[in-house]
Amino acid sequence: MSFGDIRVAERADWLIERVAATGTLVLRKLGETRAGEKAVHRFLSSPYVSVERLVETVAARTAVQCAGQHILAVQDTTEINFSGRDKKRRGFGPGGNGKTPGFFIHPVIAIDVATEAVVGLVDAAIWTRASGRVGARRSRPLEDKESERWLLGCQAAASVLADARVTMVSDRESDIYQLFACKPARLDLIVRASQDRGLAEGGLLFAALAQTNALCSGDVRVAPRGPGDKGRIAKVELRAATVRIKRPRMARRDEVPATIELTLVEAREVDAPSDKAALLWRLLTTLPIATAAQANEVVQLYRMRWRIEQVFRALKSDGLALNDSQVIDAHRMFNLAAVGLAGAIRTIQLVDARDGSSRPATDVIDARFAGALERLSRKLEGKTQRQKNPHPSDGLAFVAWIAARLGGWNCYYKPPGPKTMRDGWNRLAANLEGYALAIEQ
């Protein structure tokens, strides 16, 4: 990592690996010993360390893994709220409720469209709000609003993933006229519509498909809503049409065009279960739609947005419990949050790959360890066919199998869970650290 100090760089790598291995952001657990805990504190407080440097370095690795592929860049915002844990906190403004101290994280993550695998972190903004009142939202320019983060996320994705084909996906909060008007030319957008916008020819957006015949019907996998929810399959009808949306009255005429031509794709569930809300996605996209297959591709790409929700759960209460961290200073907490994002993504990558993945091993581990991994795999294999590593040695699934075995999985019964994968990754990292020391002598 390029932090200006090789010792800080090494500590950054070590800390991200510790987060992925231990499944915690508790500093004393990350450090293992009192000396280690102090080292973590020093790293988070270092003048060489910042959210921007951490993210930039992790993103450079992601860029290498995404080159030449169709990548879905997903962005969204989550809040860390210190309700009931706000004593002694320093440097935090009000959270989403306007009262309790907290801060916000807005990452952009890369997903391989071909495999639906999380490849890595592309960008992240971490901030807290200033106390006091601000001007009326509609009267302020975009650059003075938090909503500018959506455009900045697009710009970061286009820059970092310059060697990939990029489609950006985001939810209803990103339905901003300036986002469509000012996005980078080489990046396509799929945004879930929130506002029933006026159309250039008259009428409103949500009624544009009322008289349109369905292109086709198909299935959409609805993501789980939380622990215990397995998700479901929704049968939907797809409609699509070209629309020209009008510039909002409050938008500055010298900054954005009077109209923008987009494609509206609607996925409307039919025969929804009585105990479920019917799925209805209205998606605005810069992609042209001429066939049912193209409309279905847009819907299926938007469906993958749920992967960023997995990252948030892995970072917060269902995983690393960032919201329970006892770090009291905002600067150190923001650095810890950036490290936590990288660690949460690493855990998801390993769990994803446990059942097989075509992603390369270099998503999570340096190529120089290939020989050591092959020898370790042979050592861990048992006598039966089910106890053999069935994956190609250069694949991420090969590494995940080794981690699962080191975590105690016996190749039978149910697949290894996140805890098993974390325990195994901890042991694998220790093995490879010893290997690296041996070959350097």
N, C-alpha and C positions, 0 to 999 in steps of 0.2 A: 504494500500500500504506500502511496506517495504522500506522506505526512510531513516530510522535511526532516525526519529523524527516524533512522532504521529501527531503533528500539521501540518507538511508538508504533511503527508499522507492524512489527512483529507482535506487539501486545494487542493490536486491533484484530489481527488474524486469530490469535489465541482466544480472545474474548468471544468472538463470533462463534468459534468452534465450541467453546464452553457452554454458551447459551443453547446451541443446538443439542449438545450432548446431555446437559443436565435438565433441560426443560424448565429453567427458572431464570428470573432476573434479580433474585436476591443476591446481593453482593457478597455476603459471607460464604454462600454456597458456591458462587462462581469462583471465588478465590481459593476455596478449600481450607486454607490456613489463614492465620491472622496477617502474615506477610503478604499472602496472595490477595486478601481483601483490601489491604492498603494499596497494593499495586493497581487494582481495579479502580479505586477511588482516584489515584493519581492520574490514571489514563483518562477518566471521564472529565477531570479538571484541567487537563493539559491544554496550554495555549495552542498547541499544534492540532488539537482535535476539535472538529466542528461537525455539525450535521452535514453541511455541504461537502466536506472532504470525505466523510464516511460514505455518503451516498454516491458521490462521484466515482470513487474507487470501486465500489461494489457494482455500479452500473457499467463500468468499463468491462468487467468480466462478463456481465450479461450480454453486452453488445457482441462480444466474440462468439458466444454460444448461439446468437440469433442470426448471424450473417447468412444471407442467402435463403432465408425461410420466410414464410408468411406468418407474421407475429400479430397476435391480438394484444394491444396495449390497453389495460383496464385501469381506470382511475376512480377513486372514491375517497370520501372523508370519514374518519371516525373520531370520536371524542374520548378523551381520558378525563374522567371526572373524579375529584377527590372528596366527594360527599362523605362525611363522617370520618375522613382521614386528612383534613385540611390544616391541622395544627402545625405551626412552624414552617409551613411552605413559604418559599421565598421566590418572588419574581413571576408568579402566576397571576394572570388576570381572570375574569369571570368565564365560566364555562358556558355551555349552551343554554342554561337556565338564567343566565345573566347575574348569578349570585355566587354559586359555589366555585372555588378556584379549580381550574382545569386547563387543558390545552388540546390542540387538534393535530391530527396526522393525516396528510393527504398523499398517499403513495401512488405511483404508477408501476404496475407489475406487467411482466411479459409472459404471455402464454403461447406455446407452440400450437398453432391451429390444427396441424396434422394429428397431434397426439393428445391435445388438451392438457398437456403437462405445464406446470408452472416452471418457467426457465429462470427467472430472477427478478431483481429489483431494477427498475429503470430510473426512477426519480422519486423524491419525497420532499414535501414541505412540512415542517413542524413549527407551530407557532402558538402563542397565547394572545388573547385579546387585550387591548388596552382598556383600562378602566375609564369610566365617564361616558357621556353621550356622544354620539356621532351624528353627522348630518343625515338628512333624509336619504334613504337608499336610492330612490329613483333619480335624485338630483346629482348624485356623485358619478364621476366617470369610472369606467371599469377598473382602471389601475388603482383606484382608491378603495376598491371593494375586495372582500375575501374571494368573491366569485372569479376574480382574475386567475385563481389557481387552476381552473379548468383549461384556460388557454395556455398558461405556462406549462401545464402537464403535457398538452399536445405538442408544444414546441420542443420540450425536452425529449419526448418520444421520437419525434422526427429527427432530432440531432443525434441522440445516442444510438438509435437503431437505423443509422444511415445506410447500412448495407443489407437491410431487410425490407420486405414489403410490409407495411404497417397499416392496420386498421384499429382505430381507437374506439373503445366502447365505454359509455358512461351512463349513469342513471338520470332520473328526472331533474335533479338539482342542477345539472349541467345544461339544461335546455335554455341556452342564452344565445341571442341573435348574433352577438359579436363572435361567439365561438365558431359559428358556421362561416361568418364573413371573413375572419382573420386567421383561420387555421392554416398551417403549412400546406403548400400545394401537394407535396408528395405523400400526404397522409389522408386516409379516408375516415369518416366519422359514422358511428351508429349511436344515436342518442335517443333515449326514451322520452317521448314528448310529454311535457308537463302543462304547457300553456296552449289553450285553444286559440291559436294565432289567426289573425285576419289574413285572407288570401288576396293576391293582387287582382284577381278576376271577380272578387266579391265572395261573401260567405266566410265560413270559419273552417279551420283545419279539421276538427274532429268529425265534421259532416262530409268531408271530401270523398269518402269511400262508401257513403250510404247507399248509393245507387249502383255500386260496382259489384259485378259478379265475383265470386270466390275463384281465385286461381287454382286452388287445390285445397285438400285437407291433409293433415299429417299429425304426427305426434311430437310433443315437446316435453322433455323431462324437466319437471319442476323441482328445483333444488330443495333440500331439507331446510326447514325453518329453524332448527335447533336440535339439541340432543334428544334422541328418541324418535325424531321425525325422519323417516326414510325417504321422504319425497314422494312424488307420484308422476304418472304419465298423463298429460293433458292432451285431448284430441282437439285440434284447433282448425279453423278455416283461415286461409291466408288471402289477403287482398293487398293490392299495391297500385299506386298511381303517382305521376309526377305532379308536384305542387309548387307554386311560387308564393312564398310567405312574404308579407310586408314588413318593412322596417318599423319597429315600435316607435311610438310618438316621442318617447324620451331619449331615443338614440340620437347621437350627433350625426347630422347629415354629412359632414365632411370626413367622417371616419368609416362609415359603412354604407353599402349600396342600398337603394330604395327597395329592392326585392332580391331574394335569393331562391334559386331553383334547387329543389331537393326531391327525394323520393320518400313518400310515406308508405310504410309497410304496416299492416295491421294483422295481428294474430289474435283471434277471438275464439275462446273455448266454447265448444258445444257439448251439451249433456254433462255439465260439471256435476260432481258429487254434491248432494244436498248439504253436506257439512263443510264444504269448501267454497271459498270465493272464486268465481269464474275468472280464469286468466284472461287479461286483456292488455296486450302490449301494442302501443302505437309508437313506431320507431321511425325517426327521421334519419335519413342516411344520404351521404354524398355518392353512394354507389348507384350506378344505373340498374334498373330492374326491368327486364324485358320478358322474363320467363318465370314459371312457377318455381323452378329449381333455384333461380337467383334470389327470389323472395324467401324461400326456405333457408338458403344459406345465411341471409341476414339475420333471420330469427335464431338460427342455431348458433351464430356467432354471439349474438346478444345473450343467449342462454349461458354462455361461459362466464358472464360477468360475476356469477356467484363465487368464482374462485377467489376473488378479492375478499369476499365475506369470510371465506375460510381462513385467509391470512389474518384478518382482524380477530377472529375467534382464537386462533393460535397465539396471537399476541396478547390477548386480554384474558378474560375470566376462564375460558375453556382451555387455556394453555399456559403461557408465560406469566400471566397475571401482572402485566405492567401497571394496571390501575391500583394494585396493592403495594407498589414499590414504596419503600421508606425514604428514598432519595428526596431531599427537601428543596434543593436548589434547581431552578428552572434550566440553567445551562447544562448541568450534568444530567438532568432528567431527559432533556432533548437528545443528548448524545446516547444515553442508554436506550431511548426509544428507537433510534436509528439502528443501533446494534441489534435490538430485539426484532426489528423488521427482518433483518438479514437472517437471524437465527430461526424465526418462525417460518420463513420461506424454505430454509434448509430442511426443517423437519417435515414440511409438506412434501417436498421433493422426494425424500426417502420413503415416506408412507405411500406416495403415489406409485413409486417404482417397485413396491414389494410384490405386486402381482404381474410384473413385466412392464417394460417400457422401452421404446426405441430411442430415447434420449441418450446421449453419450455420457460416459462416466465423468468426463471433464466438466460437467455441470456443477459437480460438487467436490472434485478432487483433482490434483495436478496429474498430468500424464506421466510424470517421472516415477509415480508409484505403481505403474501397471504391473511390473514384474512382482513386486511385493504382494499385490492383491491376488495375483494368480496363485502364488505359493500359499498364501493364507487361505484361499478358497479350498485348495486341495487338502489342506490340513483339517479344515472344518467339515469336509464331506464325510458322510457315513457309508455304510456298506450297501444300503438299499438304494434303489433308483430314486426314490423320493427324497433321499438325503444328498443327492448330487445337485450342484449348482447348475440349473438348466439354461442360464442366460449367457449371451456372448460376453467375452471377457472385457470388451471395450465399452460395455453398456452400463447405464445407471442402474439397471435392475441387478446386474452382477454385484455392484457395490452394496445395494440394498439387501441382497440375500446374505452377504457376509455380515453386514451390520445386524441383521435379524438373528443370525446364528450366534454371534457374539453376545447378543442381548438375551439369549436363553431359549430362542425358538427351536423346536425339535423337528421342524418340517412337516409335522402332522397337526391335526385339529385346525382351529381357526387361524387366519392370517395374523401376523404380528401387529400389534397396535403401536400407537405413538410412543408409549413408555418403553416398550421393548426396543423400538428403533432408536430411541435416545440413548438407552443404556448401551446398546451395541455400538452406536456411533462413538460414544465416549471411549470404549475399549479399542475400537478401530483407530481412532485418532492417536491414542497412546502407542499402539503398535507401530503406526506409520511414523510417529515422532522418533521412536527408537530406531527404526529403519533409516530415517534421514540422518540421524547422528552417526550411525555406523558407517554409512557410505561416504560421509564427509571426512572421516579419519584416514 
